[in-house]
């Protein structure tokens, strides 16, 4: 039989076969790597755990800084993280603000300026926020301080995830 009688030449058959085998081998090597890289992102998001921070009796109408710790798992690495929050009472409701400036991530402090003792102040670029965490016009921050989810049970304050305000 000659090559003219066949619809696929020997050279084409060899090309198709080697391409198929090569593609199958490449997929076999890449799939575990892709799974390894994407596995943490594909896991279902953990429910927001609330962490005990303080007693409601410890709060006042002026923001106070409270520190708390929790365990954090990043992919395969587990660590203990310490965070801070400014917590205060307003109309019998508990509000918790993140101390991270929304301009460049520096840490803000409350009541440190003599001329504005009722404001949050960022020492990095002189950003200012009201007591409620709203950014002051004419200062670098373009949005308010972020807020924590707050849960109050049996006179205890628990904080959840941080939410961005616009």
C-alpha atoms as an extended CHARMM CRD file, in Angstrom:
* protein
*
       166  EXT
         1         1  UNK       CA              0.0000000000        0.0000000000        0.0000000000  PROA      1               0.0000000000
         2         2  UNK       CA              1.2170000000        3.4290000000       -0.8310000000  PROA      2               0.0000000000
         3         3  UNK       CA              0.8890000000        6.6410000000        1.1860000000  PROA      3               0.0000000000
         4         4  UNK       CA             -1.5520000000        8.0020000000       -1.3860000000  PROA      4               0.0000000000
         5         5  UNK       CA             -4.1760000000        5.4330000000       -0.3610000000  PROA      5               0.0000000000
         6         6  UNK       CA             -4.1510000000        6.5960000000        3.2750000000  PROA      6               0.0000000000
         7         7  UNK       CA             -5.9960000000        9.7130000000        4.3760000000  PROA      7               0.0000000000
         8         8  UNK       CA             -3.3810000000       10.4400000000        7.0730000000  PROA      8               0.0000000000
         9         9  UNK       CA              0.2710000000       10.2380000000        6.2100000000  PROA      9               0.0000000000
        10        10  UNK       CA              2.7980000000        8.6160000000        8.5300000000  PROA      10              0.0000000000
        11        11  UNK       CA              4.2980000000       12.0160000000        9.2500000000  PROA      11              0.0000000000
        12        12  UNK       CA              0.8980000000       13.4960000000       10.1650000000  PROA      12              0.0000000000
        13        13  UNK       CA              0.0940000000       10.4840000000       12.3530000000  PROA      13              0.0000000000
        14        14  UNK       CA              3.3790000000       10.8600000000       14.2130000000  PROA      14              0.0000000000
        15        15  UNK       CA              2.8010000000       14.6240000000       14.6550000000  PROA      15              0.0000000000
        16        16  UNK       CA             -0.7230000000       14.0760000000       15.9960000000  PROA      16              0.0000000000
        17        17  UNK       CA              0.3920000000       11.2990000000       18.3210000000  PROA      17              0.0000000000
        18        18  UNK       CA              3.3430000000       13.2160000000       19.7660000000  PROA      18              0.0000000000
        19        19  UNK       CA              1.2470000000       16.3710000000       20.1880000000  PROA      19              0.0000000000
        20        20  UNK       CA             -1.4630000000       14.4230000000       21.9990000000  PROA      20              0.0000000000
        21        21  UNK       CA              0.9650000000       12.6020000000       24.2860000000  PROA      21              0.0000000000
        22        22  UNK       CA              2.8760000000       15.8390000000       24.9900000000  PROA      22              0.0000000000
        23        23  UNK       CA             -0.3300000000       17.7070000000       25.7940000000  PROA      23              0.0000000000
        24        24  UNK       CA             -1.5120000000       14.9130000000       28.0860000000  PROA      24              0.0000000000
        25        25  UNK       CA              1.8430000000       14.8910000000       29.9390000000  PROA      25              0.0000000000
        26        26  UNK       CA              1.8490000000       18.7010000000       30.2730000000  PROA      26              0.0000000000
        27        27  UNK       CA             -1.6880000000       18.6670000000       31.6690000000  PROA      27              0.0000000000
        28        28  UNK       CA             -0.6960000000       15.9050000000       34.0850000000  PROA      28              0.0000000000
        29        29  UNK       CA              2.1710000000       18.0250000000       35.4150000000  PROA      29              0.0000000000
        30        30  UNK       CA              0.3490000000       21.3800000000       35.4790000000  PROA      30              0.0000000000
        31        31  UNK       CA             -2.8920000000       20.2630000000       37.1690000000  PROA      31              0.0000000000
        32        32  UNK       CA             -1.2980000000       19.4240000000       40.5510000000  PROA      32              0.0000000000
        33        33  UNK       CA              0.6630000000       22.6840000000       40.4750000000  PROA      33              0.0000000000
        34        34  UNK       CA             -2.4470000000       24.7250000000       39.6870000000  PROA      34              0.0000000000
        35        35  UNK       CA             -4.3880000000       22.9060000000       42.4010000000  PROA      35              0.0000000000
        36        36  UNK       CA             -1.5810000000       23.5580000000       44.9180000000  PROA      36              0.0000000000
        37        37  UNK       CA             -1.4920000000       27.2680000000       44.0530000000  PROA      37              0.0000000000
        38        38  UNK       CA             -5.2500000000       27.8250000000       43.9660000000  PROA      38              0.0000000000
        39        39  UNK       CA             -6.3420000000       25.5680000000       46.8400000000  PROA      39              0.0000000000
        40        40  UNK       CA             -6.3440000000       28.2550000000       49.5570000000  PROA      40              0.0000000000
        41        41  UNK       CA             -8.3610000000       30.6020000000       47.3530000000  PROA      41              0.0000000000
        42        42  UNK       CA            -10.9090000000       27.9030000000       46.4940000000  PROA      42              0.0000000000
        43        43  UNK       CA            -11.6590000000       26.9810000000       50.0960000000  PROA      43              0.0000000000
        44        44  UNK       CA            -14.9510000000       28.2960000000       51.3910000000  PROA      44              0.0000000000
        45        45  UNK       CA            -14.5710000000       31.5360000000       53.3030000000  PROA      45              0.0000000000
        46        46  UNK       CA            -14.5160000000       31.0470000000       57.0340000000  PROA      46              0.0000000000
        47        47  UNK       CA            -17.3800000000       32.4560000000       58.9720000000  PROA      47              0.0000000000
        48        48  UNK       CA            -16.4910000000       35.6460000000       60.7340000000  PROA      48              0.0000000000
        49        49  UNK       CA            -15.4390000000       34.7580000000       64.2550000000  PROA      49              0.0000000000
        50        50  UNK       CA            -16.0600000000       37.3140000000       66.9370000000  PROA      50              0.0000000000
        51        51  UNK       CA            -13.2600000000       37.9560000000       69.4280000000  PROA      51              0.0000000000
        52        52  UNK       CA            -13.7910000000       39.1750000000       72.9630000000  PROA      52              0.0000000000
        53        53  UNK       CA            -12.2320000000       42.6240000000       73.4660000000  PROA      53              0.0000000000
        54        54  UNK       CA            -13.6620000000       44.3570000000       76.5400000000  PROA      54              0.0000000000
        55        55  UNK       CA            -16.6300000000       44.9230000000       78.8310000000  PROA      55              0.0000000000
        56        56  UNK       CA            -19.3310000000       47.4530000000       77.9370000000  PROA      56              0.0000000000
        57        57  UNK       CA            -18.7990000000       48.9890000000       81.4090000000  PROA      57              0.0000000000
        58        58  UNK       CA            -15.2220000000       49.9120000000       80.3450000000  PROA      58              0.0000000000
        59        59  UNK       CA            -16.4840000000       52.1050000000       77.4930000000  PROA      59              0.0000000000
        60        60  UNK       CA            -17.2730000000       55.8020000000       77.4400000000  PROA      60              0.0000000000
        61        61  UNK       CA            -18.3680000000       58.3440000000       74.8350000000  PROA      61              0.0000000000
        62        62  UNK       CA            -14.7130000000       59.0650000000       74.0620000000  PROA      62              0.0000000000
        63        63  UNK       CA            -12.9030000000       56.5510000000       71.8310000000  PROA      63              0.0000000000
        64        64  UNK       CA            -10.4950000000       54.3290000000       73.7550000000  PROA      64              0.0000000000
        65        65  UNK       CA             -7.8530000000       52.0680000000       72.2730000000  PROA      65              0.0000000000
        66        66  UNK       CA             -8.2090000000       48.3540000000       73.0150000000  PROA      66              0.0000000000
        67        67  UNK       CA             -5.8230000000       45.6110000000       71.8900000000  PROA      67              0.0000000000
        68        68  UNK       CA             -6.8280000000       42.0310000000       71.1650000000  PROA      68              0.0000000000
        69        69  UNK       CA             -5.2270000000       38.8880000000       69.7250000000  PROA      69              0.0000000000
        70        70  UNK       CA             -6.4780000000       36.0680000000       67.5330000000  PROA      70              0.0000000000
        71        71  UNK       CA             -5.1190000000       33.1150000000       65.5740000000  PROA      71              0.0000000000
        72        72  UNK       CA             -4.8810000000       33.5990000000       61.8240000000  PROA      72              0.0000000000
        73        73  UNK       CA             -4.3390000000       30.9550000000       59.1620000000  PROA      73              0.0000000000
        74        74  UNK       CA             -2.8590000000       32.1080000000       55.8400000000  PROA      74              0.0000000000
        75        75  UNK       CA             -2.8720000000       29.1460000000       53.4800000000  PROA      75              0.0000000000
        76        76  UNK       CA             -0.5500000000       26.7800000000       55.3630000000  PROA      76              0.0000000000
        77        77  UNK       CA              0.8910000000       29.2440000000       57.9100000000  PROA      77              0.0000000000
        78        78  UNK       CA             -0.7320000000       29.8130000000       61.2970000000  PROA      78              0.0000000000
        79        79  UNK       CA              0.1670000000       32.7770000000       63.4800000000  PROA      79              0.0000000000
        80        80  UNK       CA             -1.1150000000       34.8830000000       66.3500000000  PROA      80              0.0000000000
        81        81  UNK       CA             -2.0620000000       38.4070000000       65.2730000000  PROA      81              0.0000000000
        82        82  UNK       CA             -2.4930000000       41.4480000000       67.4910000000  PROA      82              0.0000000000
        83        83  UNK       CA             -4.8730000000       44.1920000000       66.4350000000  PROA      83              0.0000000000
        84        84  UNK       CA             -6.1460000000       47.4040000000       67.9510000000  PROA      84              0.0000000000
        85        85  UNK       CA             -9.5170000000       49.1200000000       67.8190000000  PROA      85              0.0000000000
        86        86  UNK       CA            -10.8780000000       52.4220000000       69.0460000000  PROA      86              0.0000000000
        87        87  UNK       CA            -14.1770000000       51.6220000000       70.7430000000  PROA      87              0.0000000000
        88        88  UNK       CA            -16.7580000000       54.0510000000       72.1390000000  PROA      88              0.0000000000
        89        89  UNK       CA            -20.4360000000       54.4010000000       72.9870000000  PROA      89              0.0000000000
        90        90  UNK       CA            -22.7930000000       56.6240000000       71.0180000000  PROA      90              0.0000000000
        91        91  UNK       CA            -26.4920000000       56.6210000000       71.8790000000  PROA      91              0.0000000000
        92        92  UNK       CA            -26.0700000000       53.2880000000       73.7420000000  PROA      92              0.0000000000
        93        93  UNK       CA            -24.6150000000       51.6960000000       70.6010000000  PROA      93              0.0000000000
        94        94  UNK       CA            -21.0420000000       50.3910000000       70.5320000000  PROA      94              0.0000000000
        95        95  UNK       CA            -18.8650000000       51.5480000000       67.6480000000  PROA      95              0.0000000000
        96        96  UNK       CA            -15.4080000000       50.1330000000       66.8980000000  PROA      96              0.0000000000
        97        97  UNK       CA            -13.0380000000       51.8600000000       64.4740000000  PROA      97              0.0000000000
        98        98  UNK       CA             -9.8530000000       50.5520000000       62.9280000000  PROA      98              0.0000000000
        99        99  UNK       CA             -6.7920000000       52.6560000000       63.8290000000  PROA      99              0.0000000000
       100       100  UNK       CA             -5.3310000000       52.2330000000       60.3290000000  PROA      100             0.0000000000
       101       101  UNK       CA             -5.3250000000       55.4520000000       58.3110000000  PROA      101             0.0000000000
       102       102  UNK       CA             -7.0710000000       55.0260000000       54.9770000000  PROA      102             0.0000000000
       103       103  UNK       CA             -4.4930000000       57.2240000000       53.2310000000  PROA      103             0.0000000000
       104       104  UNK       CA             -1.3350000000       55.1150000000       53.4900000000  PROA      104             0.0000000000
       105       105  UNK       CA             -1.9230000000       52.6890000000       56.3550000000  PROA      105             0.0000000000
       106       106  UNK       CA             -0.2310000000       54.5140000000       59.2220000000  PROA      106             0.0000000000
       107       107  UNK       CA             -1.6690000000       54.2050000000       62.7240000000  PROA      107             0.0000000000
       108       108  UNK       CA             -3.9160000000       57.0390000000       63.8740000000  PROA      108             0.0000000000
       109       109  UNK       CA             -4.2470000000       58.2420000000       67.4640000000  PROA      109             0.0000000000
       110       110  UNK       CA             -7.1770000000       59.9370000000       69.1560000000  PROA      110             0.0000000000
       111       111  UNK       CA             -6.8830000000       63.2080000000       71.0760000000  PROA      111             0.0000000000
       112       112  UNK       CA             -3.1670000000       63.7920000000       70.5520000000  PROA      112             0.0000000000
       113       113  UNK       CA             -3.4410000000       67.2480000000       68.9780000000  PROA      113             0.0000000000
       114       114  UNK       CA             -3.7750000000       70.2300000000       71.2970000000  PROA      114             0.0000000000
       115       115  UNK       CA             -5.7480000000       72.2810000000       68.7550000000  PROA      115             0.0000000000
       116       116  UNK       CA             -8.1520000000       69.3750000000       67.9510000000  PROA      116             0.0000000000
       117       117  UNK       CA             -8.4070000000       67.0870000000       70.9960000000  PROA      117             0.0000000000
       118       118  UNK       CA            -11.6250000000       65.5170000000       69.6880000000  PROA      118             0.0000000000
       119       119  UNK       CA            -10.1460000000       64.1390000000       66.4390000000  PROA      119             0.0000000000
       120       120  UNK       CA             -8.1300000000       61.2080000000       65.1970000000  PROA      120             0.0000000000
       121       121  UNK       CA             -4.7550000000       62.3210000000       63.8570000000  PROA      121             0.0000000000
       122       122  UNK       CA             -2.3750000000       60.5200000000       61.4960000000  PROA      122             0.0000000000
       123       123  UNK       CA              1.2250000000       61.6430000000       62.0820000000  PROA      123             0.0000000000
       124       124  UNK       CA              2.5150000000       60.4020000000       58.7120000000  PROA      124             0.0000000000
       125       125  UNK       CA              0.8320000000       62.9640000000       56.4570000000  PROA      125             0.0000000000
       126       126  UNK       CA             -1.2410000000       64.9550000000       58.9600000000  PROA      126             0.0000000000
       127       127  UNK       CA             -4.5170000000       63.2600000000       58.0900000000  PROA      127             0.0000000000
       128       128  UNK       CA             -7.4570000000       63.9560000000       60.3730000000  PROA      128             0.0000000000
       129       129  UNK       CA            -10.7330000000       62.2020000000       61.1460000000  PROA      129             0.0000000000
       130       130  UNK       CA            -13.6930000000       63.1890000000       63.3050000000  PROA      130             0.0000000000
       131       131  UNK       CA            -14.5480000000       61.2520000000       66.4570000000  PROA      131             0.0000000000
       132       132  UNK       CA            -16.8700000000       59.1050000000       64.3110000000  PROA      132             0.0000000000
       133       133  UNK       CA            -13.9720000000       58.3000000000       61.9540000000  PROA      133             0.0000000000
       134       134  UNK       CA            -15.1220000000       60.5280000000       59.0850000000  PROA      134             0.0000000000
       135       135  UNK       CA            -12.2490000000       62.0410000000       57.0990000000  PROA      135             0.0000000000
       136       136  UNK       CA            -11.8090000000       65.8360000000       57.3540000000  PROA      136             0.0000000000
       137       137  UNK       CA            -11.9050000000       67.6930000000       54.0320000000  PROA      137             0.0000000000
       138       138  UNK       CA             -8.5640000000       69.1440000000       52.9620000000  PROA      138             0.0000000000
       139       139  UNK       CA             -6.4990000000       66.3840000000       54.6090000000  PROA      139             0.0000000000
       140       140  UNK       CA             -4.9280000000       63.4500000000       52.7090000000  PROA      140             0.0000000000
       141       141  UNK       CA             -7.3670000000       60.6160000000       53.5950000000  PROA      141             0.0000000000
       142       142  UNK       CA            -10.0270000000       60.1980000000       50.9130000000  PROA      142             0.0000000000
       143       143  UNK       CA            -12.4110000000       57.9930000000       52.9080000000  PROA      143             0.0000000000
       144       144  UNK       CA            -13.4480000000       57.3480000000       56.5330000000  PROA      144             0.0000000000
       145       145  UNK       CA            -11.7850000000       54.9360000000       58.9340000000  PROA      145             0.0000000000
       146       146  UNK       CA            -12.8890000000       51.3340000000       58.5610000000  PROA      146             0.0000000000
       147       147  UNK       CA            -15.2920000000       49.8570000000       61.1330000000  PROA      147             0.0000000000
       148       148  UNK       CA            -15.4310000000       46.4970000000       62.8650000000  PROA      148             0.0000000000
       149       149  UNK       CA            -18.5290000000       44.3380000000       63.1000000000  PROA      149             0.0000000000
       150       150  UNK       CA            -19.6050000000       44.5760000000       66.7470000000  PROA      150             0.0000000000
       151       151  UNK       CA            -21.4880000000       42.0360000000       68.8330000000  PROA      151             0.0000000000
       152       152  UNK       CA            -22.5600000000       42.8200000000       72.4070000000  PROA      152             0.0000000000
       153       153  UNK       CA            -23.6290000000       39.8860000000       74.5830000000  PROA      153             0.0000000000
       154       154  UNK       CA            -24.0080000000       39.7800000000       78.3660000000  PROA      154             0.0000000000
       155       155  UNK       CA            -22.1910000000       43.0980000000       78.7730000000  PROA      155             0.0000000000
       156       156  UNK       CA            -19.1840000000       41.9470000000       76.7370000000  PROA      156             0.0000000000
       157       157  UNK       CA            -17.9780000000       43.4790000000       73.4660000000  PROA      157             0.0000000000
       158       158  UNK       CA            -16.8940000000       41.1590000000       70.6570000000  PROA      158             0.0000000000
       159       159  UNK       CA            -15.3700000000       42.3420000000       67.3810000000  PROA      159             0.0000000000
       160       160  UNK       CA            -15.6580000000       40.6160000000       64.0040000000  PROA      160             0.0000000000
       161       161  UNK       CA            -14.2890000000       41.4800000000       60.6040000000  PROA      161             0.0000000000
       162       162  UNK       CA            -13.2830000000       44.9430000000       59.4120000000  PROA      162             0.0000000000
       163       163  UNK       CA            -15.5850000000       46.6390000000       56.8900000000  PROA      163             0.0000000000
       164       164  UNK       CA            -14.5290000000       49.4040000000       54.5290000000  PROA      164             0.0000000000
       165       165  UNK       CA            -16.6190000000       52.5690000000       54.5110000000  PROA      165             0.0000000000
       166       166  UNK       CA            -16.8560000000       54.8720000000       51.5060000000  PROA      166             0.0000000000
